Amino acid sequence: MKRILITGATGNIGSEILRYLYKQGTRNKIIAGVRSIDRAKQELNAFNELEYVSFDIENPDTFKNVLNNVDTLFLLRPPQISDINRYFIPLIDAMNEARIREVVFLSVQGAEKSSIIPHNKIEKLILNSGIDYIFLRPGYFMQNLTTFLYPDIQKKRRIILPAGQAKFNWVDVENIGEAAATVLEEFDRYRNQIFEITGPENIKFAEVVRRINAITGAGIVFESADPLKYFRLKTNEGMVKGMAMVMIMLHFLPRFQKEPRISGAYEILTRNQPATIEKFIEREKLKFV
């Protein structure tokens, strides 16, 4: 039996990983690394066998006691963190000190192509550390529509991004969680491999909005803003500058890159078919109206 630490356990990805680990009947000990144990116990109360520990990537003081009792780490980058060296070098050092030899890192599709995005830097830190790894590089989360893009949809009835006519591969977080649970359970089988977790289709934002409107009648509009306008708009609304820059990189750079590859890795890992954007919109349609 391994002890597997899930960072970001209360988030969209983390909670789906937990759901699939227990659905698959894991025999491993699963540990939720969270900032607030009391709040996490309320949010994750469906998982009776879950163990909780205080863990915060922004606070290295939480590393030592936790990591000394872990075999495998599921790692993701908290969205507000853009200074990778400041936060992830101490974490990797602490992992080596604790002799953790297995990490599953949630990266992003295309991370290998751009040295300026945070995920690329984290991948390199892990590779240079000598720790055995599995990198999951998912496409663009469908759930972004109901999380960080949602305030603009709800209040302004529009999606504002510097994405232009770029096509993104849209993937359901439920599918990512299932794939992550699979490789965590079978780390030895997939050790030191990279998987692009993709949905079935590459779609422009304008087309996604058209499909939302067709299914829900929501009347949402897509507005492609230039990067400077977007940066000013979002920082004036209170978004931290580092987060605004990451958002620009993730949405503006694809305008100059090849269309995303549809990998089939999700089907290989899980033997299931990935969700379509229509299925996601139908499931979440009350949030759009």
Secondary structure, DSSP 8 states (H G I E B T S, - for coil): --EEEEETTTSHHHHHHHHHHHHTT--SEEEEEES-HHHHHHHTTT-TT-EEEE--TT-GGGHHHHHTT-SEEEE---TT---HHHHHHHHHHHHHHTT--EEEEE--TTGGG-TTSHHHHHHHHHHHHT-EEEEEEE-EEGGGGGTTTHHHHHHHSEEEETTTT-EEEEE-HHHHHHHHHHHHHTHHHHTTEEEEE--S-EEEHHHHHHHHHHHH----EEEE--HHHHHHHHHHTT--HHHHHHHHHHHHGGGGS-------HHHHHHSS----HHHHHHHHGGGT-
